[in-house]
Amino acid sequence: MRYGCVRNAAELTVRWSRSSHSGPNGGQCVETATLPGGEIAAVRDSKRPHGPALLFDRRAWTAFLRSLRRIRRPRPNDPLVCP
């Protein structure tokens, strides 16, 4: 697995995107982008576009996304359970 970070995400020449589940104000979400070549994914805080970005190779990013899809979302009547 390869990963890293950059201090100023705005220095990356990429197109950032965010989930359609983000609110209209876009205040509490992360943004993702794929670096040229398609092998590295970048993640940054939408509130800090000039802040750091985390970088992940394709294998690590794909594994992360798969793990998110395996998590069952709570239903409205589910009791609150904390680990």
N, C-alpha and C positions, 0 to 999 in steps of 0.2 A: 504494500500500500504506500502510495506517495501522497504527501500533503504538504501544505505550507501556508504562508500568509503574505499579504502585502500591507503596508502601513496606510496607503491612501487608495481606496477602491476606485476613486474617480480617475486614477491614472490608467486603469485598464480600459482598453478600447473595445468595449463589448456593449451589447444591448441588454440592459437589466430588465427582468420581469418579476412580477409578483403574483401570488395566487388570486384567483377570482373570488376567494373567500375573504380577502382583505376588505375592510370597510372602505367607504368612499373617501375617507380622509387619509387612508394609508399610513396611519400612525404607528401601528403595532404589528409589523410584519418583517419578514426577511425578503430580500430580493436575490434572485439567482441569475447566473449567466454562464454561458459556455465560452471558453476562450477559443481563439482561432485554432483550428486543427481538430477541435472537438474532443480532445483527450482530457481536458481539465475543466472542472466545474468550480465556479466561484460563488460565495455566499456572503452577503453583507446585510447590515442593519439598515432598514429603509430610512430611519431617522438620522442616520449618520453616513450620508453618501460619500463623504470625504474621509471616513474612518477606515478601519482595517477591513479586509476581506479574507475569508478562509478559502483555501484552495484544496481541492480533492481530485485525485485521479479518477478516471471513469469507473474503475472497479469499486473503489471505496464509495463513490457517490451512488452507484447502482445498488450496492448492498444496503446503504442507509435508506434509500427510498423503498426498497423491498421490506425492510424492517418496519417502516411506518405503515405500509399497507397491511401488515399482519396484525396491527393493533386494532382491537375492536372498539369502535366508537361507542360511548355511553348513550343509552336511550333515555328519553325524558323521565321515565319512572324508575330508573336504576337508582339504588341507594348510593350515596357517596362513600367510596371505599378508598382509603389512602394506604399505600404499602407501608 
